Amino acid sequence: CGLLGVILAAGLTAVFGYDGLSLAFAICLLASGALLLARAPRPAVHARAQAPSPGGWKVPFRQRAFRWLFAVLLVNGVAAAIPATLFLFFASDYLRLGHYAGPFLIVYFCAAAVSMPVWVALARRFGEARAWGGAMLLAAAVFVWAYGLGAGAAWGFAAICLLSGLALGADLALPPALLAGLIGAAGHAERHEAAYFGWWNWGVQMSLALAAGIALPLLAWLGYVPGQGGGLPALSAAYALLPCVLKLLAALLLWRAPLQHIYTHTTETRICAS
């Protein structure tokens, strides 16, 4: 649903501009709010559910595997968020293709949506961590070519959007599955999920903030000013090279992470399910 929303937003912006997007957003917000108030089901209360302990928010970071996985999430999240932060600057000032920004985004996110079942199947075959690590390597191998593009390279950048979008599907599908496996392997199912997923979602948002806090001041220091034509080499390097370095670092961290007990737990779960 999040992917569909992003694709719809990109399409509306490309056709109607930001005024049309704002109007559509307001209508959707009012309609969905009214629907939730009228039809939202009340969650059932499980008799065996336990009240959260006062120190339950500390539990995830007592697990060594979670600390490693959380570090991977942050590094990989920053790697993905830097291009998202700089995309419009790169498309408009470097490629001179700002009018194609909407179609580029549609290609990127449609590729991610299409690839998600493929990554789920690969995770079933090789394990979530190995499949996710392979996606990181694919993303770095594809995205580094953006550094060599010149102004007007619409087809080349579209190909990069397509292939890197295929890798994005793994970022959407596999990390939550790894986290769920970690919770089950630690014996914290139905007790501490809120703490785990709370920290996890905080990490996702923090990676977005870190990306903007790193990339934008760095570009300003290197002389890039939007719309003025200066500092374009720095913009290209920050957009294309820095994320690839971070992707490789995230893949290395994931490879070194102590996740063997998660593999055992998920394998046993699959055997029981079959």
N, C-alpha and C positions, 0 to 999 in steps of 0.2 A: 504493500500500500504506500509506503514511503517512496519507493521508486516510481510508482505511478504518479504520485503527487509531483515529484520533481520533473518528470517528463512532461506532465500537463503544464506546469509552471513555465518550463522552457518554451513549449509550443505557444502558449498564450502570449508570452513576452515577444516572441519572434513575430507574431501576427498582429497583436494589438498594442504592443509596447507595455510600459510599466503601469500606465493608467488602467489599461484593461486587466492586467494581472491583479492590481489592487482591488478593482471592483469584483473580479471573480473570487478573490480570496475572502472578501467581506461576505459575499453571498454564501460561499461554502461554509464559512465559520458560523454564520447564523443558522444555516440549515442543519449542519451537523450538531450544533449545540441543542437545537430544538428536538432533534431526533434522539439524542442521548437522554435528554430530560424525560421524553415521553416513553421511550422503549428500552432503555438500558436495563438489563436483568440485574437482580440483586444477587451477589455471590453467596453461595451456600457456605455455611459455617461448619467446618469439620470438627467433630467431637474430639479428635485426637490432636488437634492443633495446639501448640504450646505458646504461651505468651512469650514475647521476646525478652531476653535477659537484658539488664541495663548495659552490660559491656558487650553485647552481641555485635556491635558495629566493628569491634576489633578482631573478631574471629577470622575473617578472610586473610588478613596479613600475618596471622600466625602460621599459615600454610606456606611452605617454601615454594610449592608449585604455583600458587596464586601470585606470589610476589614476582616470580619470573614471567608468568603470563601477563600480568599487569604491566610490566616493563615493556614487553613486546607490544601490547596494545597501545601504549603511549608513543613509542618510537614509530610504529607503523601508522598510527593515527596522524602524527605530525607529518609523516611522509605523504600521506594522502591529502591532508588539509592544506599544505603549502600550495600545490597546484590549484586547488579550489579557491584559495584566497587570491591568487595572482592570475587566474584564468582570464578575466576580462581585460586586465592590463596587457597580458601577453597577446591575446587575440586582437586587441585594438591597436596597441602601439608597436608591437614587434612584428606581427604577421600582417597588419593592416586589413584584418578581416573581421572587424567588430560586428559588421552586419550579419555575419554567419554564426555568431556566438550561440544563438538558440539552436540551430540545427546541429552544431557540434555537440552541444550538451545532450540533445535528444539521442544522437548516435551513441554517445558514451553510456548513458543510463539504460537505453534499450539493450545494448550489448550486455550490460551487467545483469539485467532481468533475464535475458535468454540463457546466460551462462550458469545461473544459480543451480539448476538441476544437474548440470554436468559436474560442477564442483561437489555437489552432494554425492553423486555416484562415485567420483574419484575418492572422496573421503571414506566411503563405504569400503572401497577396495584397498586403499593405502593408509587410511587413518586421517583424522582431521588435521593434525599438526603437519604431517608430510604434505598433504594437499595444499594447505595454507602456505607453507614455505615455498612450494613450487609456484604458487600464484605470485608470491612476492618477487621471486626471481624472474618470472615472466614479465611482471609489471616493470621491473628495472630494465630488463633487456629491451623492452619496447619503448619505454618513455624517454630513454636517453637520446633517442634519435630526434626528439623535439629540439634539442640544442643545435642541431645542424640545419634546421629549416630556415628559409629566407622569407622575406615579405611576399605575400601572395600565394604561399604554398598550401592551398586549400585542400587538395587531394591528399597530400602527404600528412597534414595534420588530421584530416578525417580518418585516415588509416590508423594513426596513433590513437585517436579517440576510440575507434572500434576495438583495437586489440587491448588497450589498457582497460577499457570497459569490461572486456571479458575477464580480465584478472580481478576487477572490482567485485565481481560476483562472489568470489571466495571470501573477500573481506566482509561481505554482508551475511553469508550463510554459515561460515565455519567457526569464527570466534565464539559466538554464543553457544554453539554445540560443545566446543572445548570447555567452556566455563561450566556448562551443565554437567559434563562428565566429571570435572574436577569436584564439583559440589557433591555428586553422588559418591565418588571415590573417597572423599573425606568423611562420609557418613553424616553430612549436614543437610540432607534433603528433608524438606518439610519443617526445617527449624531455622536456618540462617540464610535462605535464599535472598531475602530482602537486603541483607548486608552485602552479600556478594554482588548482586545486580545493581545495588545502589552505588557501590564503589566503581563498578564497571562502567556504568553510564556517566558517572562523574569523570572518569578517565577519558571517555569519548569526548565530552564537552571540553575538558581541559586541553586535549590535543588540538582542538580547533583554536582555543585561545592562545596556546603556545605557538601555533603556526603563524597566526597573525602577529603575535608579539615578537617573533623572531624575524619573519620575512620582511615585514613592512619597514621597521626601523633600519634593518640591514640595507635594504634598497635605498632608503633615503640617505643613509650615510655614504653609500656608493654613488650617489648623484642622480638617481632616477627620480624624475618628477612626471607624473602621469600627464600625457598629452603634449609634452614639450620636446620629445625626441632625444633627450640625454639619458645616459646610463642604460642603454638598451642591452649591451653585453652582460651587464650585471643582472638585468631582468631575466635574460635567457638562461643564465647559469643558475639563478635562484629558482626559476620555474622548472627547469629540466634536469639539472645535475644534482642539486641538493636533495630532492626527494629520492633519487635513485640511490645515493649514498645511504640515506636513512633506511630505505627498503632493504638494502643488503645487510645493514646492521640489525634490523629487526629479524631478518631471516637467520642470521647467525645466533641471535639470542634465542630464537625459537628452537633452533637445532640443539643448542646447549641446555635448554630448559629441562628440568627433571619431571617429565610427564609420563614415565613408564607406567605408573600405577593407574593413570587415566586410561591408557590403552587397554590394560587388563580389565578394568571395570567396564568399559564400553564394549569390549569383546564378549565378556560374560553376559552383558545385557542383551546383545544381539543374539547370542546363542539361546538364551531363555525366551526371547521374543519369537525366534523361529521354531 
